[in-house]
Structures are given as C-alpha cells and as structure tokens.
Amino acid sequence: MKKVLQTYKQQQANIAAEYNNELLEWNRQSNNQREYKLEKERDKLLNRLSKLAEGRPTHDNTNITDLSDANRPTKLSEAYSELYDNECTDAFEELTLPHGFDEKDTIAKLLNIILVVINALLYLISIETFQLKDSIALQIVV
C-alpha cells in the first residue's frame, strides 16, 4: 500500500509538472501571439501616420520648405538672380562692344536707362491712382 501511495504521489507530481509545463507553454504562445498582434497593430498605425504626414508635410509648419513648390523663396531668388545676371551681361555687352563705351560710360548709360524707366512707371502709377480714386468716388455717388 505504501508503494501504491508512493506511485500515486509520483504520478500526481508528474501530472502537476506536465500541467505546469503545458500551462507555461500556453502562456508563452499566448504572449507571443499577443506580442505579434501588438507589433502588427503598431506597424499599421505607423503606416497610417506616415500617410497622414506624407499628405501635408508643410501644413501648419513654416519651418519646413516644400521642395516641390516652384515659387519657394530660394527658387525665386535663383530665377531673379539669373535674370539679372543674363540681362545685365547682355546689356553691358551691347553697349560696350558695338558702341565702344568703356566700363564707366556703360554703367552710367544703364543707370540712366533704369532711372528713365522708374520715372515712367511712377508717372503711370500716379495716373492709375488718380483714375482709381475717381472711379471709387463715382461709385460712392451713384
């Protein structure tokens, strides 16, 4: 009887150990599955966030320059700089080579041309301003 009791206790211990091992294995698998699901969910959320950020990288953020914008400040400055360089060089060569002006005379002529254009534009602005004021006054009266 003692032997049967001892065998019974041994079997009970084996069953308990087996049960504990199975429970640990189930918990490990369950944790792995939960971890896997959490990783997938995290990846999905990161993808959504990337798509949102991709759609409007400069929205409400003035510190980030939109490189696809053709009218961003650096592009405009490059365009005007190139325009100035090309036009200035062309005008300088036109006055210097065929007419035989030296550098100082050429610069004086170009300055004179710019001043004439500025004065003509100021005159046109004053006419437009007068016409605009007159037009507004007529609309108020009518």
Summary of the structure (lengths in Angstrom):
residues: 142
radius of gyration: 42.3
end to end distance: 123.6
largest distance: 132.2
contacts: 270
relative contact order: 0.03
helix: 82%
strand: 0%
